[in-house]
């Protein structure tokens, strides 16, 4: 027979499992008003127009770039140029697809590439806000992507006003 105490313990364990990624977290505000969540143990480097958050082991990163255009088509071109600077080889697996996140319109795409001779999987997003665009790129070493992809997606999906 299950006792109330057992149910309470099970509920506490389930709560810890489901909410652990959010228990220790930080929120950063970008220069033009958008906010981004990332895990507390991740390291953040921030400048006025870009921010990089890195996993403790360095195998996964999320990069945020403020682009000086509010036009989604120009922002896509600028994103393509930036991706060409970041990756020595790049392969887009999913073409840009219209997407909305927390009521912010934009696009999402993903692919693979090589950074510093390391093969990575990446996911990218553009959102337009207040006459500017935010380019977000989350990537991880191919061997680490499955372990990091949920956290990377949570970081990317956390963008809000």
mmCIF file of the C-alpha atoms, coordinates in Angstrom:
data_MODEL
# 
_entry.id   MODEL 
# 
loop_
_atom_site.group_PDB 
_atom_site.id 
_atom_site.type_symbol 
_atom_site.label_atom_id 
_atom_site.label_alt_id 
_atom_site.label_comp_id 
_atom_site.label_asym_id 
_atom_site.label_entity_id 
_atom_site.label_seq_id 
_atom_site.pdbx_PDB_ins_code 
_atom_site.Cartn_x 
_atom_site.Cartn_y 
_atom_site.Cartn_z 
_atom_site.occupancy 
_atom_site.B_iso_or_equiv 
_atom_site.pdbx_formal_charge 
_atom_site.auth_seq_id 
_atom_site.auth_comp_id 
_atom_site.auth_asym_id 
_atom_site.auth_atom_id 
_atom_site.pdbx_PDB_model_num 
ATOM 1   C CA . UNK A 1 1   ? 0.000  0.000  0.000   1.00 0.00 ? 1   UNK A CA 1 
ATOM 2   C CA . UNK A 1 2   ? 1.368  3.427  -0.976  1.00 0.00 ? 2   UNK A CA 1 
ATOM 3   C CA . UNK A 1 3   ? 1.619  5.894  1.878   1.00 0.00 ? 3   UNK A CA 1 
ATOM 4   C CA . UNK A 1 4   ? 1.229  9.659  1.677   1.00 0.00 ? 4   UNK A CA 1 
ATOM 5   C CA . UNK A 1 5   ? 4.887  10.017 2.632   1.00 0.00 ? 5   UNK A CA 1 
ATOM 6   C CA . UNK A 1 6   ? 5.887  7.934  -0.427  1.00 0.00 ? 6   UNK A CA 1 
ATOM 7   C CA . UNK A 1 7   ? 3.749  10.073 -2.724  1.00 0.00 ? 7   UNK A CA 1 
ATOM 8   C CA . UNK A 1 8   ? 5.310  13.259 -1.317  1.00 0.00 ? 8   UNK A CA 1 
ATOM 9   C CA . UNK A 1 9   ? 8.820  11.861 -1.868  1.00 0.00 ? 9   UNK A CA 1 
ATOM 10  C CA . UNK A 1 10  ? 7.961  10.863 -5.438  1.00 0.00 ? 10  UNK A CA 1 
ATOM 11  C CA . UNK A 1 11  ? 6.507  14.333 -6.120  1.00 0.00 ? 11  UNK A CA 1 
ATOM 12  C CA . UNK A 1 12  ? 9.616  16.016 -4.713  1.00 0.00 ? 12  UNK A CA 1 
ATOM 13  C CA . UNK A 1 13  ? 11.872 13.866 -6.886  1.00 0.00 ? 13  UNK A CA 1 
ATOM 14  C CA . UNK A 1 14  ? 9.784  14.563 -9.999  1.00 0.00 ? 14  UNK A CA 1 
ATOM 15  C CA . UNK A 1 15  ? 9.801  18.290 -9.257  1.00 0.00 ? 15  UNK A CA 1 
ATOM 16  C CA . UNK A 1 16  ? 13.579 18.251 -8.903  1.00 0.00 ? 16  UNK A CA 1 
ATOM 17  C CA . UNK A 1 17  ? 13.992 16.332 -12.172 1.00 0.00 ? 17  UNK A CA 1 
ATOM 18  C CA . UNK A 1 18  ? 11.656 18.537 -14.219 1.00 0.00 ? 18  UNK A CA 1 
ATOM 19  C CA . UNK A 1 19  ? 12.699 21.898 -12.827 1.00 0.00 ? 19  UNK A CA 1 
ATOM 20  C CA . UNK A 1 20  ? 16.406 21.341 -12.137 1.00 0.00 ? 20  UNK A CA 1 
ATOM 21  C CA . UNK A 1 21  ? 17.548 23.053 -15.372 1.00 0.00 ? 21  UNK A CA 1 
ATOM 22  C CA . UNK A 1 22  ? 15.810 26.234 -14.221 1.00 0.00 ? 22  UNK A CA 1 
ATOM 23  C CA . UNK A 1 23  ? 16.767 26.119 -10.550 1.00 0.00 ? 23  UNK A CA 1 
ATOM 24  C CA . UNK A 1 24  ? 20.126 27.817 -11.032 1.00 0.00 ? 24  UNK A CA 1 
ATOM 25  C CA . UNK A 1 25  ? 19.847 30.163 -13.933 1.00 0.00 ? 25  UNK A CA 1 
ATOM 26  C CA . UNK A 1 26  ? 20.681 33.675 -15.028 1.00 0.00 ? 26  UNK A CA 1 
ATOM 27  C CA . UNK A 1 27  ? 18.925 36.156 -17.252 1.00 0.00 ? 27  UNK A CA 1 
ATOM 28  C CA . UNK A 1 28  ? 20.852 38.698 -19.297 1.00 0.00 ? 28  UNK A CA 1 
ATOM 29  C CA . UNK A 1 29  ? 19.375 41.761 -20.951 1.00 0.00 ? 29  UNK A CA 1 
ATOM 30  C CA . UNK A 1 30  ? 20.668 42.764 -24.340 1.00 0.00 ? 30  UNK A CA 1 
ATOM 31  C CA . UNK A 1 31  ? 21.291 46.398 -25.254 1.00 0.00 ? 31  UNK A CA 1 
ATOM 32  C CA . UNK A 1 32  ? 17.970 46.829 -27.040 1.00 0.00 ? 32  UNK A CA 1 
ATOM 33  C CA . UNK A 1 33  ? 15.659 45.247 -24.507 1.00 0.00 ? 33  UNK A CA 1 
ATOM 34  C CA . UNK A 1 34  ? 15.473 41.506 -25.131 1.00 0.00 ? 34  UNK A CA 1 
ATOM 35  C CA . UNK A 1 35  ? 16.242 39.084 -22.330 1.00 0.00 ? 35  UNK A CA 1 
ATOM 36  C CA . UNK A 1 36  ? 17.897 35.688 -22.516 1.00 0.00 ? 36  UNK A CA 1 
ATOM 37  C CA . UNK A 1 37  ? 18.042 32.877 -19.971 1.00 0.00 ? 37  UNK A CA 1 
ATOM 38  C CA . UNK A 1 38  ? 21.013 30.559 -19.582 1.00 0.00 ? 38  UNK A CA 1 
ATOM 39  C CA . UNK A 1 39  ? 22.093 28.047 -16.913 1.00 0.00 ? 39  UNK A CA 1 
ATOM 40  C CA . UNK A 1 40  ? 23.939 29.458 -13.920 1.00 0.00 ? 40  UNK A CA 1 
ATOM 41  C CA . UNK A 1 41  ? 27.002 27.274 -14.467 1.00 0.00 ? 41  UNK A CA 1 
ATOM 42  C CA . UNK A 1 42  ? 27.469 28.575 -18.026 1.00 0.00 ? 42  UNK A CA 1 
ATOM 43  C CA . UNK A 1 43  ? 29.976 31.400 -18.503 1.00 0.00 ? 43  UNK A CA 1 
ATOM 44  C CA . UNK A 1 44  ? 28.937 34.643 -20.176 1.00 0.00 ? 44  UNK A CA 1 
ATOM 45  C CA . UNK A 1 45  ? 30.975 37.136 -22.188 1.00 0.00 ? 45  UNK A CA 1 
ATOM 46  C CA . UNK A 1 46  ? 28.986 40.228 -23.061 1.00 0.00 ? 46  UNK A CA 1 
ATOM 47  C CA . UNK A 1 47  ? 29.621 43.249 -25.272 1.00 0.00 ? 47  UNK A CA 1 
ATOM 48  C CA . UNK A 1 48  ? 27.152 45.925 -26.395 1.00 0.00 ? 48  UNK A CA 1 
ATOM 49  C CA . UNK A 1 49  ? 26.194 44.113 -29.630 1.00 0.00 ? 49  UNK A CA 1 
ATOM 50  C CA . UNK A 1 50  ? 27.051 40.479 -28.875 1.00 0.00 ? 50  UNK A CA 1 
ATOM 51  C CA . UNK A 1 51  ? 26.972 37.960 -26.111 1.00 0.00 ? 51  UNK A CA 1 
ATOM 52  C CA . UNK A 1 52  ? 28.390 34.446 -25.870 1.00 0.00 ? 52  UNK A CA 1 
ATOM 53  C CA . UNK A 1 53  ? 27.433 31.888 -23.230 1.00 0.00 ? 53  UNK A CA 1 
ATOM 54  C CA . UNK A 1 54  ? 29.533 28.746 -22.939 1.00 0.00 ? 54  UNK A CA 1 
ATOM 55  C CA . UNK A 1 55  ? 28.929 25.424 -21.184 1.00 0.00 ? 55  UNK A CA 1 
ATOM 56  C CA . UNK A 1 56  ? 31.297 24.595 -18.302 1.00 0.00 ? 56  UNK A CA 1 
ATOM 57  C CA . UNK A 1 57  ? 33.199 22.069 -20.446 1.00 0.00 ? 57  UNK A CA 1 
ATOM 58  C CA . UNK A 1 58  ? 33.320 24.417 -23.455 1.00 0.00 ? 58  UNK A CA 1 
ATOM 59  C CA . UNK A 1 59  ? 31.673 21.848 -25.736 1.00 0.00 ? 59  UNK A CA 1 
ATOM 60  C CA . UNK A 1 60  ? 28.515 23.937 -26.305 1.00 0.00 ? 60  UNK A CA 1 
ATOM 61  C CA . UNK A 1 61  ? 27.966 27.651 -26.877 1.00 0.00 ? 61  UNK A CA 1 
ATOM 62  C CA . UNK A 1 62  ? 25.161 30.048 -27.670 1.00 0.00 ? 62  UNK A CA 1 
ATOM 63  C CA . UNK A 1 63  ? 26.039 33.280 -29.476 1.00 0.00 ? 63  UNK A CA 1 
ATOM 64  C CA . UNK A 1 64  ? 23.822 36.341 -29.718 1.00 0.00 ? 64  UNK A CA 1 
ATOM 65  C CA . UNK A 1 65  ? 24.493 39.121 -32.236 1.00 0.00 ? 65  UNK A CA 1 
ATOM 66  C CA . UNK A 1 66  ? 22.535 42.356 -32.583 1.00 0.00 ? 66  UNK A CA 1 
ATOM 67  C CA . UNK A 1 67  ? 22.216 43.183 -36.286 1.00 0.00 ? 67  UNK A CA 1 
ATOM 68  C CA . UNK A 1 68  ? 21.570 46.771 -37.346 1.00 0.00 ? 68  UNK A CA 1 
ATOM 69  C CA . UNK A 1 69  ? 18.496 46.092 -39.461 1.00 0.00 ? 69  UNK A CA 1 
ATOM 70  C CA . UNK A 1 70  ? 14.832 45.511 -38.792 1.00 0.00 ? 70  UNK A CA 1 
ATOM 71  C CA . UNK A 1 71  ? 14.306 43.920 -42.216 1.00 0.00 ? 71  UNK A CA 1 
ATOM 72  C CA . UNK A 1 72  ? 14.206 40.129 -41.965 1.00 0.00 ? 72  UNK A CA 1 
ATOM 73  C CA . UNK A 1 73  ? 15.566 39.622 -45.500 1.00 0.00 ? 73  UNK A CA 1 
ATOM 74  C CA . UNK A 1 74  ? 18.569 41.892 -44.871 1.00 0.00 ? 74  UNK A CA 1 
ATOM 75  C CA . UNK A 1 75  ? 19.043 40.181 -41.503 1.00 0.00 ? 75  UNK A CA 1 
ATOM 76  C CA . UNK A 1 76  ? 19.149 36.792 -43.273 1.00 0.00 ? 76  UNK A CA 1 
ATOM 77  C CA . UNK A 1 77  ? 21.879 38.095 -45.593 1.00 0.00 ? 77  UNK A CA 1 
ATOM 78  C CA . UNK A 1 78  ? 23.804 39.472 -42.609 1.00 0.00 ? 78  UNK A CA 1 
ATOM 79  C CA . UNK A 1 79  ? 23.365 36.154 -40.798 1.00 0.00 ? 79  UNK A CA 1 
ATOM 80  C CA . UNK A 1 80  ? 24.764 34.315 -43.826 1.00 0.00 ? 80  UNK A CA 1 
ATOM 81  C CA . UNK A 1 81  ? 27.820 36.590 -43.815 1.00 0.00 ? 81  UNK A CA 1 
ATOM 82  C CA . UNK A 1 82  ? 28.328 36.057 -40.083 1.00 0.00 ? 82  UNK A CA 1 
ATOM 83  C CA . UNK A 1 83  ? 27.972 32.278 -40.434 1.00 0.00 ? 83  UNK A CA 1 
ATOM 84  C CA . UNK A 1 84  ? 30.626 32.357 -43.185 1.00 0.00 ? 84  UNK A CA 1 
ATOM 85  C CA . UNK A 1 85  ? 32.978 34.131 -40.759 1.00 0.00 ? 85  UNK A CA 1 
ATOM 86  C CA . UNK A 1 86  ? 32.312 31.678 -37.924 1.00 0.00 ? 86  UNK A CA 1 
ATOM 87  C CA . UNK A 1 87  ? 32.498 28.409 -39.868 1.00 0.00 ? 87  UNK A CA 1 
ATOM 88  C CA . UNK A 1 88  ? 35.261 27.287 -42.223 1.00 0.00 ? 88  UNK A CA 1 
ATOM 89  C CA . UNK A 1 89  ? 32.763 24.829 -43.747 1.00 0.00 ? 89  UNK A CA 1 
ATOM 90  C CA . UNK A 1 90  ? 29.009 25.208 -43.379 1.00 0.00 ? 90  UNK A CA 1 
ATOM 91  C CA . UNK A 1 91  ? 26.051 23.071 -44.377 1.00 0.00 ? 91  UNK A CA 1 
ATOM 92  C CA . UNK A 1 92  ? 22.482 24.318 -43.905 1.00 0.00 ? 92  UNK A CA 1 
ATOM 93  C CA . UNK A 1 93  ? 20.247 21.309 -43.239 1.00 0.00 ? 93  UNK A CA 1 
ATOM 94  C CA . UNK A 1 94  ? 16.938 23.132 -42.798 1.00 0.00 ? 94  UNK A CA 1 
ATOM 95  C CA . UNK A 1 95  ? 16.267 26.216 -44.903 1.00 0.00 ? 95  UNK A CA 1 
ATOM 96  C CA . UNK A 1 96  ? 15.066 29.352 -43.079 1.00 0.00 ? 96  UNK A CA 1 
ATOM 97  C CA . UNK A 1 97  ? 11.531 28.755 -41.840 1.00 0.00 ? 97  UNK A CA 1 
ATOM 98  C CA . UNK A 1 98  ? 9.214  31.471 -40.444 1.00 0.00 ? 98  UNK A CA 1 
ATOM 99  C CA . UNK A 1 99  ? 8.932  31.070 -36.707 1.00 0.00 ? 99  UNK A CA 1 
ATOM 100 C CA . UNK A 1 100 ? 7.504  32.935 -33.739 1.00 0.00 ? 100 UNK A CA 1 
ATOM 101 C CA . UNK A 1 101 ? 8.944  32.738 -30.243 1.00 0.00 ? 101 UNK A CA 1 
ATOM 102 C CA . UNK A 1 102 ? 7.399  34.495 -27.257 1.00 0.00 ? 102 UNK A CA 1 
ATOM 103 C CA . UNK A 1 103 ? 5.508  36.741 -29.704 1.00 0.00 ? 103 UNK A CA 1 
ATOM 104 C CA . UNK A 1 104 ? 8.707  37.716 -31.543 1.00 0.00 ? 104 UNK A CA 1 
ATOM 105 C CA . UNK A 1 105 ? 8.600  37.022 -35.281 1.00 0.00 ? 105 UNK A CA 1 
ATOM 106 C CA . UNK A 1 106 ? 11.571 35.624 -37.135 1.00 0.00 ? 106 UNK A CA 1 
ATOM 107 C CA . UNK A 1 107 ? 13.064 32.543 -38.728 1.00 0.00 ? 107 UNK A CA 1 
ATOM 108 C CA . UNK A 1 108 ? 14.785 29.356 -37.609 1.00 0.00 ? 108 UNK A CA 1 
ATOM 109 C CA . UNK A 1 109 ? 17.287 27.106 -39.394 1.00 0.00 ? 109 UNK A CA 1 
ATOM 110 C CA . UNK A 1 110 ? 19.909 24.512 -38.541 1.00 0.00 ? 110 UNK A CA 1 
ATOM 111 C CA . UNK A 1 111 ? 22.905 22.717 -39.934 1.00 0.00 ? 111 UNK A CA 1 
ATOM 112 C CA . UNK A 1 112 ? 26.426 21.475 -39.462 1.00 0.00 ? 112 UNK A CA 1 
ATOM 113 C CA . UNK A 1 113 ? 29.800 23.095 -39.823 1.00 0.00 ? 113 UNK A CA 1 
ATOM 114 C CA . UNK A 1 114 ? 33.441 23.168 -38.882 1.00 0.00 ? 114 UNK A CA 1 
ATOM 115 C CA . UNK A 1 115 ? 34.848 25.630 -36.348 1.00 0.00 ? 115 UNK A CA 1 
ATOM 116 C CA . UNK A 1 116 ? 38.584 25.437 -35.611 1.00 0.00 ? 116 UNK A CA 1 
ATOM 117 C CA . UNK A 1 117 ? 38.769 21.953 -37.193 1.00 0.00 ? 117 UNK A CA 1 
ATOM 118 C CA . UNK A 1 118 ? 35.916 20.700 -34.960 1.00 0.00 ? 118 UNK A CA 1 
ATOM 119 C CA . UNK A 1 119 ? 32.719 19.319 -36.538 1.00 0.00 ? 119 UNK A CA 1 
ATOM 120 C CA . UNK A 1 120 ? 29.636 20.876 -34.893 1.00 0.00 ? 120 UNK A CA 1 
ATOM 121 C CA . UNK A 1 121 ? 25.873 20.805 -35.142 1.00 0.00 ? 121 UNK A CA 1 
ATOM 122 C CA . UNK A 1 122 ? 24.151 24.178 -34.910 1.00 0.00 ? 122 UNK A CA 1 
ATOM 123 C CA . UNK A 1 123 ? 20.724 25.750 -34.695 1.00 0.00 ? 123 UNK A CA 1 
ATOM 124 C CA . UNK A 1 124 ? 20.124 29.379 -35.610 1.00 0.00 ? 124 UNK A CA 1 
ATOM 125 C CA . UNK A 1 125 ? 17.343 31.862 -35.091 1.00 0.00 ? 125 UNK A CA 1 
ATOM 126 C CA . UNK A 1 126 ? 16.662 35.424 -36.154 1.00 0.00 ? 126 UNK A CA 1 
ATOM 127 C CA . UNK A 1 127 ? 14.114 37.623 -34.416 1.00 0.00 ? 127 UNK A CA 1 
ATOM 128 C CA . UNK A 1 128 ? 13.196 41.196 -35.259 1.00 0.00 ? 128 UNK A CA 1 
ATOM 129 C CA . UNK A 1 129 ? 12.547 43.675 -32.452 1.00 0.00 ? 129 UNK A CA 1 
ATOM 130 C CA . UNK A 1 130 ? 12.561 47.483 -32.229 1.00 0.00 ? 130 UNK A CA 1 
ATOM 131 C CA . UNK A 1 131 ? 14.042 47.976 -35.698 1.00 0.00 ? 131 UNK A CA 1 
ATOM 132 C CA . UNK A 1 132 ? 16.913 45.560 -35.133 1.00 0.00 ? 132 UNK A CA 1 
ATOM 133 C CA . UNK A 1 133 ? 17.451 41.844 -35.541 1.00 0.00 ? 133 UNK A CA 1 
ATOM 134 C CA . UNK A 1 134 ? 18.894 39.405 -33.065 1.00 0.00 ? 134 UNK A CA 1 
ATOM 135 C CA . UNK A 1 135 ? 20.871 36.527 -34.540 1.00 0.00 ? 135 UNK A CA 1 
ATOM 136 C CA . UNK A 1 136 ? 21.156 33.552 -32.224 1.00 0.00 ? 136 UNK A CA 1 
ATOM 137 C CA . UNK A 1 137 ? 23.427 30.622 -32.924 1.00 0.00 ? 137 UNK A CA 1 
ATOM 138 C CA . UNK A 1 138 ? 23.663 27.622 -30.640 1.00 0.00 ? 138 UNK A CA 1 
ATOM 139 C CA . UNK A 1 139 ? 26.195 24.950 -31.433 1.00 0.00 ? 139 UNK A CA 1 
ATOM 140 C CA . UNK A 1 140 ? 28.007 22.014 -29.918 1.00 0.00 ? 140 UNK A CA 1 
ATOM 141 C CA . UNK A 1 141 ? 30.629 19.509 -30.932 1.00 0.00 ? 141 UNK A CA 1 
ATOM 142 C CA . UNK A 1 142 ? 28.944 16.719 -32.877 1.00 0.00 ? 142 UNK A CA 1 
ATOM 143 C CA . UNK A 1 143 ? 29.799 14.185 -30.165 1.00 0.00 ? 143 UNK A CA 1 
ATOM 144 C CA . UNK A 1 144 ? 28.270 16.449 -27.489 1.00 0.00 ? 144 UNK A CA 1 
ATOM 145 C CA . UNK A 1 145 ? 25.250 17.801 -29.349 1.00 0.00 ? 145 UNK A CA 1 
ATOM 146 C CA . UNK A 1 146 ? 22.733 15.232 -28.155 1.00 0.00 ? 146 UNK A CA 1 
ATOM 147 C CA . UNK A 1 147 ? 23.749 15.894 -24.537 1.00 0.00 ? 147 UNK A CA 1 
ATOM 148 C CA . UNK A 1 148 ? 23.649 19.688 -25.017 1.00 0.00 ? 148 UNK A CA 1 
ATOM 149 C CA . UNK A 1 149 ? 20.817 20.174 -27.503 1.00 0.00 ? 149 UNK A CA 1 
ATOM 150 C CA . UNK A 1 150 ? 18.013 20.472 -24.918 1.00 0.00 ? 150 UNK A CA 1 
ATOM 151 C CA . UNK A 1 151 ? 19.890 23.180 -23.019 1.00 0.00 ? 151 UNK A CA 1 
ATOM 152 C CA . UNK A 1 152 ? 20.837 25.003 -26.236 1.00 0.00 ? 152 UNK A CA 1 
ATOM 153 C CA . UNK A 1 153 ? 17.207 24.961 -27.391 1.00 0.00 ? 153 UNK A CA 1 
ATOM 154 C CA . UNK A 1 154 ? 15.997 26.203 -23.973 1.00 0.00 ? 154 UNK A CA 1 
ATOM 155 C CA . UNK A 1 155 ? 18.468 29.094 -24.190 1.00 0.00 ? 155 UNK A CA 1 
ATOM 156 C CA . UNK A 1 156 ? 17.325 29.963 -27.706 1.00 0.00 ? 156 UNK A CA 1 
ATOM 157 C CA . UNK A 1 157 ? 13.638 29.575 -26.835 1.00 0.00 ? 157 UNK A CA 1 
ATOM 158 C CA . UNK A 1 158 ? 14.085 31.799 -23.763 1.00 0.00 ? 158 UNK A CA 1 
ATOM 159 C CA . UNK A 1 159 ? 14.364 35.013 -25.803 1.00 0.00 ? 159 UNK A CA 1 
ATOM 160 C CA . UNK A 1 160 ? 11.709 37.426 -24.586 1.00 0.00 ? 160 UNK A CA 1 
ATOM 161 C CA . UNK A 1 161 ? 10.909 41.085 -24.174 1.00 0.00 ? 161 UNK A CA 1 
# 
